Structures are given as structure tokens and as C-alpha cells.
Amino acid sequence: MKDVYKNPILYYILVPCIAALWPLLVWAVYLPGAKRNLKDERSQYIEAQVTIATILERDPTRLELTDPNKTADKFDYATAVSDIARMCGISAINYTVSSKPIRTSSGKKSQSAEVVLKQVDITSFATFLSKIQLRWANLQCDGVTLTQKKGLVDMWKVDLDFKYFF
């Protein structure tokens, strides 16, 4: 049995057979698999393009935040609330913002504010709250008070207590 490996005729037959099987293997197995993968990736690419277009339609400011030369935004309650309220369709006359000075306790800086949404529906309020907390990760909502407007079905006065940590 050990002499079979030493026989050069085995190699003269085995190497050409393996070389002949390689193109057959590529044609029968690898090429159809590659075509399937290409088709799948093209469909995923089209789905991703639709998703990207939807995201940019809902939040066009995402592209502005990716500028590497731009420094981090300085947090200010007035601008943060006005930007998010504008995105949610809440007019400037329907909210008030009153912020307190920055405090330092236990080595951490924080600033509190009270935001009053005077007349909003519940979906606008929920969208406002989720977007402002998504945009500013260090912003916490400490309290929410909902008061339904008398005589109106889906109109609410919302008192929000926020705290931002620097």
C-alpha cells in the first residue's frame, strides 16, 4: 500500500483528473450560488435605498450631523425645543420653555427646564417626546402631566420637566 504513493503514474492520472473537475465544480456549484447571492444582494440594496429615502424624508437634518469638521452642538433648551417642535408640527405659540441656570452637584453639571405644550394631540406629544430624547441622549424627562382640554376630544395641555446633564 505504501508503494502506491511512490508510483508516479498515480500522480500523472490524479492531477489531471482534479484539474478537470475544478471547472466542472465551478460551473455546477459555485456559479449558480454566486448568481443567487447577487440577486439577493440586489434586492437588499433596493430595500435599503427605500429605507434611506424614508429616513431622510422624515429627518433631513441627519446629513448635517455627519460633518466631521463640525463640533458638537451646544445644548440649549430654546433651540432644541423649537427644532423638534417644528419637526412635529407644533407651532411656536403652542409651547413655552422656561429653563433654570446650570447647577453643579457632585461634580456633575445639569440644567433643568419646564416645557409646556399648550394645545397638542397625543400623537404629536408622543412624537415630540421621543424625538427630543433621541436627539439629545443626555436629556431626561423627570415628569409629565397631561391635562385634557375641556370640550375637545384629542387636545391636551402637557407639562414636561426636563433635566439635561452636561
DOKE-548316 format. One line per 5 residues: number of its first residue (from 1); their letters; for each residue y, z, x of N, C-alpha, C. Coordinates in Angstrom, 1 decimal. Atoms other than C-alpha are relative to their C-alpha. Layout:
<rs>
NUM	A	Y:Z:X:Y:Z:X:Y:Z:X ~ ... .
</rs>
This chain:
<rs>
1	MKDVY	-1.2:0.0:0.8:0.0:0.0:0.0:1.3:0.0:0.9 ~ -1.2:0.0:-0.9:2.4:0.7:2.9:0.2:-1.3:0.6 ~ -0.2:1.3:-0.6:1.8:-2.8:4.2:0.8:-0.9:-0.9 ~ -0.8:0.9:1.0:3.4:-4.3:1.0:1.4:0.0:0.4 ~ -1.4:-0.1:-0.4:6.8:-3.1:2.1:0.3:-0.7:1.3 .
6	KNPIL	-0.2:0.7:-1.3:6.4:-4.6:5.5:-0.2:-1.5:0.0 ~ 0.3:1.4:0.2:5.4:-8.0:4.2:1.3:-0.8:-0.3 ~ -1.3:0.7:0.2:8.4:-10.4:4.5:-0.1:-1.0:-1.2 ~ 0.2:0.9:1.1:7.0:-12.6:1.7:0.5:0.7:-1.3 ~ -0.5:-0.8:1.1:7.8:-9.8:-0.8:1.5:-0.2:-0.1 .
11	YYILV	-1.5:0.1:0.0:11.5:-10.0:0.2:0.4:-1.4:-0.3 ~ -0.3:1.4:0.2:11.5:-13.8:0.1:-0.1:-0.3:-1.5 ~ 0.2:0.2:1.5:10.4:-13.6:-3.6:0.9:1.0:-0.8 ~ -0.7:-1.1:0.8:12.1:-10.3:-4.8:1.5:-0.3:0.0 ~ -1.4:0.1:0.0:15.6:-11.0:-3.6:0.5:-1.2:-0.8 .
16	PCIAA	-0.5:1.1:0.9:16.0:-14.5:-5.2:-0.3:0.3:-1.5 ~ 0.2:-0.4:1.5:14.5:-13.1:-8.5:1.1:0.9:-0.5 ~ -1.1:-0.9:0.4:17.0:-10.3:-8.6:1.4:-0.7:0.0 ~ -1.2:0.8:0.0:19.8:-12.7:-7.7:0.1:-1.0:-1.2 ~ 0.0:0.9:1.2:18.7:-15.0:-10.6:0.1:0.8:-1.2 .
21	LWPLL	-0.2:-0.8:1.2:18.6:-12.1:-13.0:1.4:0.5:-0.2 ~ -1.3:-0.5:0.1:22.1:-11.0:-12.3:0.9:-0.8:-0.9 ~ -0.8:0.8:0.9:23.9:-13.9:-14.0:-0.5:0.1:-1.4 ~ 0.6:-0.2:1.3:21.4:-13.6:-16.9:0.4:1.3:-0.6 ~ -0.4:-1.4:0.5:22.2:-9.9:-17.3:1.5:0.0:-0.3 .
26	VWAVY	-1.5:0.1:0.3:26.0:-10.6:-17.1:0.2:-0.8:-1.3 ~ -0.2:0.9:1.2:25.7:-13.4:-19.8:-0.5:0.7:-1.2 ~ 0.6:-0.5:1.2:23.4:-11.5:-22.1:0.5:1.4:-0.4 ~ -0.3:-1.4:0.3:24.6:-7.9:-21.9:1.5:0.3:0.2 ~ -1.4:-0.4:-0.3:28.0:-7.4:-20.2:1.1:-0.8:-0.6 .
31	LPGAK	-1.0:0.9:0.6:29.9:-10.4:-21.6:0.2:0.4:-1.5 ~ -0.2:-0.4:1.4:29.3:-9.5:-25.3:0.6:1.4:-0.1 ~ -0.7:-1.3:0.1:30.2:-5.9:-24.6:1.4:0.0:0.4 ~ -1.4:0.2:-0.4:33.4:-6.9:-22.9:0.8:-0.6:-1.1 ~ -0.7:0.6:1.2:34.3:-9.1:-25.9:0.2:1.0:-1.1 .
36	RNLKD	-0.2:-1.0:1.0:33.7:-6.3:-28.3:1.1:1.0:0.4 ~ -1.0:-0.9:-0.5:35.8:-3.9:-26.2:1.4:-0.6:-0.1 ~ -1.3:0.7:0.1:38.6:-6.5:-26.1:0.5:0.0:-1.4 ~ -0.3:0.0:1.4:38.5:-6.9:-29.8:0.5:1.4:-0.5 ~ -0.4:-1.4:0.4:38.6:-3.1:-30.4:1.3:0.4:0.6 .
41	ERSQY	-1.3:-0.4:-0.6:41.5:-2.6:-28.0:1.1:-0.8:-0.5 ~ -1.1:0.8:0.7:43.5:-5.4:-29.6:0.4:0.7:-1.3 ~ -0.3:-0.6:1.3:43.1:-3.7:-33.0:0.7:1.3:0.2 ~ -0.7:-1.3:-0.3:44.1:-0.3:-31.5:1.4:-0.3:0.4 ~ -1.3:0.3:-0.4:47.1:-1.9:-29.9:0.9:-0.4:-1.2 .
46	IEAQV	-0.8:0.4:1.2:48.3:-3.4:-33.2:0.3:1.3:-0.8 ~ -0.2:-1.3:0.7:47.8:0.1:-34.9:1.0:0.8:0.7 ~ -1.0:-0.8:-0.7:49.8:1.7:-32.1:1.4:-0.6:-0.1 ~ -1.3:0.6:0.2:52.6:-0.8:-32.5:0.6:0.4:-1.3 ~ -0.4:-0.4:1.4:52.8:0.1:-36.2:0.5:1.4:0.0 .
51	TIATI	-0.3:-1.4:-0.1:52.8:3.8:-35.4:1.3:0.2:0.8 ~ -1.2:-0.1:-0.8:55.5:3.4:-32.7:1.2:-0.4:-0.9 ~ -1.1:0.5:0.8:57.7:1.4:-35.1:0.4:1.0:-1.1 ~ -0.3:-1.0:1.0:57.3:4.1:-37.8:0.7:1.2:0.6 ~ -0.6:-1.2:-0.6:58.2:6.9:-35.4:1.5:-0.3:0.4 .
56	LERDP	-1.4:0.4:-0.4:61.3:5.0:-34.1:0.9:-0.2:-1.2 ~ -0.7:0.1:1.3:62.3:4.3:-37.7:0.5:1.3:-0.5 ~ -0.3:-1.4:0.5:62.1:8.0:-38.6:0.9:0.8:0.9 ~ -0.7:-0.7:-1.0:63.6:9.3:-35.4:0.5:-0.9:1.2 ~ -0.4:1.0:-1.1:65.6:6.7:-33.4:0.6:0.7:1.2 .
61	TRLEL	-0.6:-0.7:-1.1:67.0:9.4:-31.1:-1.0:0.3:1.1 ~ 1.0:-0.3:-1.0:63.7:9.7:-29.3:0.1:-0.8:1.3 ~ -0.2:0.8:-1.2:64.5:6.9:-26.9:1.2:0.5:0.8 ~ -1.2:-0.5:-0.8:67.8:8.5:-25.9:-0.5:1.3:0.8 ~ 0.4:-1.2:-0.7:65.9:11.7:-24.8:-0.9:-0.3:1.2 .
66	TDPNK	0.8:0.4:-1.1:63.8:9.8:-22.3:0.7:-0.4:1.3 ~ -0.8:0.4:-1.1:66.6:9.0:-19.9:-0.2:1.1:1.1 ~ 0.3:-1.0:-1.0:65.6:10.7:-16.6:1.3:0.5:0.7 ~ -1.3:-0.5:-0.7:69.2:10.9:-15.3:0.8:0.9:-0.9 ~ -0.7:-0.9:1.0:70.3:12.8:-18.4:-0.4:1.4:0.2 .
71	TADKF	0.3:-1.5:-0.1:70.5:16.6:-18.0:-0.4:0.5:-1.4 ~ 0.5:-0.6:1.3:69.0:18.8:-20.7:1.2:0.3:-0.9 ~ -1.1:-0.3:0.9:71.1:19.2:-23.8:0.3:1.5:0.0 ~ -0.4:-1.3:0.1:73.1:22.3:-24.0:0.0:0.4:-1.5 ~ 0.2:-0.3:1.4:72.2:24.1:-27.3:1.3:0.5:-0.6 .
76	DYATA	-1.1:-0.5:0.8:75.0:24.6:-29.8:-0.4:-0.1:-1.5 ~ 0.4:0.0:1.4:74.3:25.6:-33.4:0.7:-1.0:-0.8 ~ -0.7:1.0:0.9:77.0:23.4:-34.9:-0.5:-1.4:0.2 ~ 0.5:1.4:-0.2:75.8:20.2:-33.3:-1.4:-0.1:-0.4 ~ 1.5:0.1:0.3:72.1:21.0:-33.7:-0.1:-0.1:-1.5 .
81	VSDIA	0.1:0.0:1.4:72.5:21.7:-37.4:0.6:-1.2:-0.6 ~ -0.6:1.2:0.6:74.8:18.8:-38.1:-0.9:-1.3:0.3 ~ 0.8:1.1:-0.3:72.5:16.3:-36.3:-1.3:0.0:-0.9 ~ 1.2:-0.1:0.9:69.4:17.5:-38.2:0.3:-0.2:-1.4 ~ -0.4:0.1:1.4:71.2:17.8:-41.5:0.3:-1.5:-0.3 .
86	RMCGI	-0.3:1.4:0.2:72.4:14.2:-41.1:-1.3:-0.8:-0.1 ~ 1.3:0.6:0.0:68.8:13.1:-40.4:-0.7:0.2:-1.3 ~ 0.7:-0.4:1.2:67.6:14.9:-43.5:0.8:-0.4:-1.3 ~ -0.8:0.4:1.2:70.3:13.5:-45.8:0.8:1.2:-0.7 ~ -0.8:-1.1:0.5:72.1:16.8:-46.2:1.5:-0.2:0.4 .
91	SAINY	-1.4:0.2:-0.3:75.9:16.3:-46.5:0.6:1.2:0.7 ~ -0.7:-1.1:-0.7:78.3:18.3:-44.4:0.6:1.1:-0.9 ~ -0.6:-1.0:0.9:79.8:20.0:-47.5:-1.1:0.9:-0.6 ~ 1.1:-0.8:0.5:76.3:21.4:-48.4:-0.6:1.0:1.0 ~ 0.5:-1.0:-0.9:75.9:23.6:-45.4:1.1:0.7:0.8 .
96	TVSSK	-0.9:-0.7:-0.8:77.7:26.2:-43.4:-0.8:0.7:1.2 ~ 0.7:-0.6:-1.2:76.9:27.6:-39.9:1.0:1.0:0.5 ~ -0.8:-1.1:-0.7:78.1:30.9:-38.5:-0.8:0.6:1.1 ~ 0.8:-0.5:-1.2:76.9:31.8:-35.0:0.7:1.2:0.6 ~ -0.5:-1.2:-0.6:77.3:35.0:-33.2:0.1:-0.2:1.5 .
101	PIRTS	0.0:0.2:-1.5:78.1:35.4:-29.4:-1.3:0.2:0.6 ~ 1.2:-0.1:-0.8:75.4:35.2:-26.8:-0.2:1.4:0.4 ~ 0.3:-1.3:-0.4:73.7:38.5:-26.2:-1.1:0.0:1.1 ~ 1.1:-0.2:-1.0:71.6:39.7:-23.2:-0.7:1.3:-0.2 ~ 0.7:-1.2:0.1:68.9:42.2:-23.8:-1.3:-0.2:0.8 .
106	SGKKS	1.2:0.0:-0.8:66.0:43.0:-21.4:0.0:-1.2:0.9 ~ -0.1:1.1:-0.9:67.2:40.2:-19.2:-0.1:-1.4:-0.6 ~ 0.1:1.3:0.7:66.9:37.5:-21.9:1.2:-0.2:-0.8 ~ -1.1:0.4:0.8:69.8:35.7:-23.4:-0.4:-0.6:-1.3 ~ 0.3:0.5:1.3:69.8:35.0:-27.1:1.3:-0.1:-0.8 .
111	QSAEV	-1.2:0.2:0.9:72.2:33.8:-29.8:-0.5:-0.1:-1.4 ~ 0.4:0.1:1.4:71.9:34.4:-33.5:1.0:-0.8:-0.8 ~ -0.9:0.7:0.9:73.3:32.4:-36.3:-0.6:0.0:-1.4 ~ 0.4:0.1:1.4:73.2:32.2:-40.1:0.4:-1.4:-0.5 ~ -0.3:1.3:0.6:72.9:28.8:-41.7:-0.3:0.1:-1.5 .
116	VLKQV	0.2:0.0:1.4:73.4:28.4:-45.4:0.0:-1.4:-0.5 ~ 0.0:1.3:0.7:72.3:25.3:-47.2:0.3:0.2:-1.5 ~ -0.5:-0.4:1.3:74.2:25.4:-50.4:-0.7:-0.6:-1.2 ~ 0.7:0.6:1.1:72.5:22.9:-52.6:-0.9:-1.1:0.5 ~ 1.0:0.9:-0.5:69.3:21.2:-51.4:-1.2:0.1:-0.8 .
121	DITSF	1.3:-0.1:0.7:66.0:20.3:-52.9:-1.0:0.5:1.1 ~ 0.9:-0.7:-0.8:62.9:21.9:-51.5:-0.6:-0.9:1.1 ~ 0.5:0.9:-1.0:61.7:18.8:-49.6:1.0:-0.2:1.1 ~ -1.0:0.1:-1.0:65.0:18.4:-47.8:0.1:1.2:0.9 ~ 0.0:-1.2:-0.8:64.9:22.0:-46.8:-1.2:0.1:0.9 .
126	ATFLS	1.2:0.0:-0.9:61.3:21.8:-45.5:0.2:-1.0:1.2 ~ -0.2:1.0:-1.0:62.2:18.7:-43.6:1.0:0.5:1.1 ~ -1.0:-0.5:-0.9:65.3:20.3:-42.1:-0.6:1.1:0.9 ~ 0.5:-1.1:-0.8:63.5:23.4:-41.0:-1.1:-0.5:1.0 ~ 1.0:0.4:-1.0:60.6:21.6:-39.4:0.6:-0.9:1.1 .
131	KIQLR	-0.6:0.9:-1.0:62.8:19.0:-37.6:0.8:0.8:1.0 ~ -0.9:-0.8:-0.9:65.2:21.6:-36.2:-0.9:0.8:1.0 ~ 0.8:-0.7:-0.8:62.4:23.7:-34.9:-0.9:-0.8:1.0 ~ 0.6:0.9:-0.9:60.6:20.7:-33.5:0.9:-0.5:1.1 ~ -1.0:0.5:-1.0:63.7:19.5:-31.7:0.4:1.1:1.0 .
136	WANLQ	-0.4:-1.1:-0.8:64.6:22.9:-30.3:-1.1:1.0:0.0 ~ 1.2:-0.8:-0.1:61.5:24.7:-29.1:0.3:1.5:0.1 ~ -0.4:-1.5:-0.1:63.3:28.0:-28.3:0.7:0.6:-1.2 ~ -0.7:-0.5:1.3:64.8:28.3:-31.8:-1.1:0.6:-0.9 ~ 0.9:-0.7:0.9:63.1:30.8:-34.0:0.8:0.3:-1.3 .
141	CDGVT	-0.6:-0.4:1.3:63.7:31.3:-37.7:-0.5:1.4:-0.4 ~ 0.4:-1.4:0.2:63.8:35.0:-38.3:-0.1:0.3:-1.5 ~ 0.1:-0.3:1.4:64.3:34.9:-42.1:0.5:-1.2:-0.8 ~ -0.4:1.0:1.0:64.6:32.6:-45.1:0.1:0.6:-1.4 ~ -0.2:-0.5:1.4:66.0:33.4:-48.5:0.3:-1.2:-0.9 .
146	LTQKK	-0.2:1.1:0.9:65.6:30.9:-51.3:0.5:0.5:-1.3 ~ -0.6:-0.4:1.3:67.7:31.2:-54.5:0.1:-1.3:-0.8 ~ -0.1:1.2:0.8:67.2:28.7:-57.2:1.3:-0.1:-0.8 ~ -1.3:0.2:0.8:70.4:27.2:-58.8:-0.3:0.0:-1.5 ~ 0.3:-0.1:1.5:70.6:28.1:-62.5:0.3:-1.4:-0.6 .
151	GLVDM	-0.2:1.2:0.8:70.2:25.2:-64.8:-0.5:-1.3:0.7 ~ 0.4:1.2:-0.7:68.9:22.8:-62.1:-1.5:0.2:0.4 ~ 1.4:-0.1:-0.1:65.2:22.1:-61.7:-0.4:0.2:1.5 ~ 0.4:-0.1:-1.4:64.9:21.5:-57.9:1.2:0.1:0.9 ~ -1.2:-0.2:-0.9:68.2:22.7:-56.4:0.0:1.5:0.4 .
156	WKVDL	0.1:-1.4:-0.6:68.2:25.7:-54.1:1.1:0.3:0.9 ~ -0.9:-0.5:-1.1:70.6:27.8:-52.0:-1.0:0.7:1.0 ~ 0.9:-0.5:-1.1:68.8:28.6:-48.7:0.8:0.7:1.0 ~ -0.6:-0.8:-1.1:69.9:31.3:-46.3:-1.0:0.1:1.1 ~ 0.9:0.0:-1.2:68.4:30.9:-42.8:0.6:0.9:1.1 .
161	DFKYF	-0.4:-0.8:-1.1:68.6:33.4:-40.0:-0.7:-0.6:1.2 ~ 0.6:0.6:-1.2:68.0:31.7:-36.6:0.4:0.9:1.2 ~ -0.3:-0.6:-1.3:67.8:33.1:-33.1:-0.5:-1.0:1.1 ~ 0.3:1.0:-1.1:67.9:30.8:-30.0:-0.1:0.8:1.3 ~ 0.1:-0.6:-1.2:66.6:32.0:-26.7:0.2:-1.0:1.2 .
166	F	-0.4:0.8:-1.1:68.1:30.6:-23.5:-0.9:0.2:1.2 .
</rs>
